[in-house]
Amino acid sequence: MITLYGFAISNYYNKVKFALLEKDIAFSEELVAPSQDDAVLKRSPLGKIPFIKTAKGYLSESQAILEYLEDAFPEHPLYPADAFERAKCREFIQHLELNVELIARRIYGEALFGGTASWETKDEVKTKVEAGLSGLSKLMKLAPYALGDSFTVADIVAWPHLQLVAFATQKLYGKDLVAENIPGIEAYIKLIESRPQAQKVGKDRAEALAKFFQNK
Ligand SMILES: N[C@@H](CCC(=O)N[C@@H](CS)C(=O)NCC(=O)O)C(=O)O
């Protein structure tokens, strides 16, 4: 059985958990915080979460994990059968993570954890995230799913990341840059949240967040 390590406030953890639930793969969860301790570094080379344990060993990097799950558990596919359509999913995910999420990540400290980002950082992040989202909106079909009429891995990744970017930008800039740049995104998020698997991920995330802030 797969073990998923990390914590439920992480959007990358929730991406993998959402995929496991949608693919109906048996798994257990073990709470691990990102860490530079040897015990974590042996299983995830930069000490990041999430990582998983498989019968063959540990695996880190959420996208490598998603692709492994798809190959090892072909039932309930999240990738389309057509090679070009599969590549379009990967293109979408790469854009979202490289040009939106990784950039917005620089303001999460202030948006979520009581840190402070410099004005320079905030300005730079805003410009780049807006450009990234505007690019992403050209790929996103919302018809009704991210890339068309089927639920795919693109939705698994879009949901946890875009919600967090929306929250962080609303908090820091007083406007939700996701909603501003991707018309129709609110209805899309509601559609994804009508799925029981997304509801389970969302409920566990809310509980983890409440616990996290209680201990602060
Ligand atoms: N590219 C990684 C990103 C994972 C990631 O950044 N995880 C965060 C938690 S959301 C983390 O472990 N941060 C600690 C760190 O960067 O040292 C993936 O896709 O798994």
The ligand as an SDF file (V2000), in Angstrom:
LIG
                    3D

 20 19  0  0  0  0  0  0  0  0999 V2000
    8.2950   20.6920   -6.5820 N   0  0  0  0  0  0  0  0  0  0  0  0
    7.8530   20.1310   -5.3290 C   0  0  0  0  0  0  0  0  0  0  0  0
    7.3700   21.2510   -4.4300 C   0  0  0  0  0  0  0  0  0  0  0  0
    6.9690   20.7470   -3.0660 C   0  0  0  0  0  0  0  0  0  0  0  0
    7.0120   21.8740   -2.0460 C   0  0  0  0  0  0  0  0  0  0  0  0
    7.4740   22.9990   -2.3210 O   0  0  0  0  0  0  0  0  0  0  0  0
    6.5560   21.5490   -0.8400 N   0  0  0  0  0  0  0  0  0  0  0  0
    6.6020   22.5300    0.2110 C   0  0  0  0  0  0  0  0  0  0  0  0
    5.3620   22.4260    1.0740 C   0  0  0  0  0  0  0  0  0  0  0  0
    3.9690   23.0350    0.1530 S   0  0  0  0  0  0  0  0  0  0  0  0
    7.8290   22.2500    1.0560 C   0  0  0  0  0  0  0  0  0  0  0  0
    8.1330   21.1150    1.3630 O   0  0  0  0  0  0  0  0  0  0  0  0
    8.5420   23.3250    1.4220 N   0  0  0  0  0  0  0  0  0  0  0  0
    9.7070   23.2480    2.2250 C   0  0  0  0  0  0  0  0  0  0  0  0
   10.9430   23.7210    1.5090 C   0  0  0  0  0  0  0  0  0  0  0  0
   10.8200   24.2800    0.3980 O   0  0  0  0  0  0  0  0  0  0  0  0
   12.0200   23.5360    2.0690 O   0  0  0  0  0  0  0  0  0  0  0  0
    6.7420   19.1100   -5.5890 C   0  0  0  0  0  0  0  0  0  0  0  0
    6.0810   19.2230   -6.6360 O   0  0  0  0  0  0  0  0  0  0  0  0
    6.5530   18.1830   -4.7820 O   0  0  0  0  0  0  0  0  0  0  0  0
  1  2  1  0
  2  3  1  0
  2 18  1  0
  3  4  1  0
  4  5  1  0
  5  6  2  0
  5  7  1  0
  7  8  1  0
  8  9  1  0
  8 11  1  0
  9 10  1  0
 11 12  2  0
 11 13  1  0
 13 14  1  0
 14 15  1  0
 15 16  2  0
 15 17  1  0
 18 19  2  0
 18 20  1  0
M  END
$$$$
